[in-house]
Amino acid sequence: MAENKHDGTNLEHLIFEQFRQLREHHDTRFNELNSKLNDLMAEVHETTVRLGSLETLYSNLSNRVDRLGDDVIQIKRRLELSDAPAPS
């Protein structure tokens, strides 16, 4: 009987050791994935900020092109190169 009790203790020890190793592996993988997720979130934030800057630059450039187009129309009218009537 004493031999069976000893075997049960060893079995429990082996099972607990396996659980400990599984938990360590799980914790390691979780930390790796969490780190990668944090890196990805930082990249998405940086990309969002950069995209906002590009949108602002595009908007400013678009406004400048529109003003240049208006200037060209006005120059054509003054040089009488356009059939469009001059504004009153």
N, C-alpha and C positions, 0 to 999 in steps of 0.2 A: 504494500500500500504506500509506503513512504516513497517508493520509486515513482509511482503514478503522480503523487503530489508534486514531486520535483519536476517531472516532465511537464505538468500543467503550468508550473511557474516559468519554465523555460519557454513554453509556447506563448504564454502571455507576454513575456519579455520580447520574444521575436515579433509578435503582433504589434506591440507598442513601438518597437524600433522601426517597423515598416511604416506605421502611421507617422512617426516623427520624420522619417525620410520623405514620405509623400508630402507632408506639410512644408518641409524645407524646400522641396522642389516647387511646390505650388507658390510659396512665398517668393521664391527667386523669379519664377516666370511672371508672377503678378507685378513685381517691382520692375522687371524689364518692360513689360507691356505698359505699365503706368508711365515710365520714363519716355517711351516712344510716343505715347498719347500726348504727354506734355510738350514734347518737341513738335509734334504735328499741330497742336493747338497754337503754339508760338508762331509756326510758319503760316498758318491760316490767318492769324492776327496781322502779321507783317504783310502778307499778300493783300489783305483787306485795306490796310492803311495805304499801301502803294497804289492799289486800284483807285482809291478815293483821290489820291494825288493826280493820277492820270485822268480821271474824270474832270477834275478842276482844270487841268492844263488843256484838255480837249475843249471844254466849254469856253475858256478864254481864247483859244485859237479860233474856234468857230465864230465867236463874236468879232474877232479881228478880220476874218475873211469876209464876213457879212458887211462890215464897215468899208472894206476895200472895194467890194462889189458896188456899194452905194457910191463911193468916190468915183469909180470907173463910169458909172451911169451919169453922174453929174459932169464929169469931164467930157464925155461924148456929147451931152446936150450943149455944153458951152462951145464945143468945137463944131456943133451942128452935124455930128456924125450919126446921130440917132434920129429915127423917125418919130420917136415918142415926144409928145408935147412937153414943154418945160413946165415945171410946177409954178402955180401962180402965187 
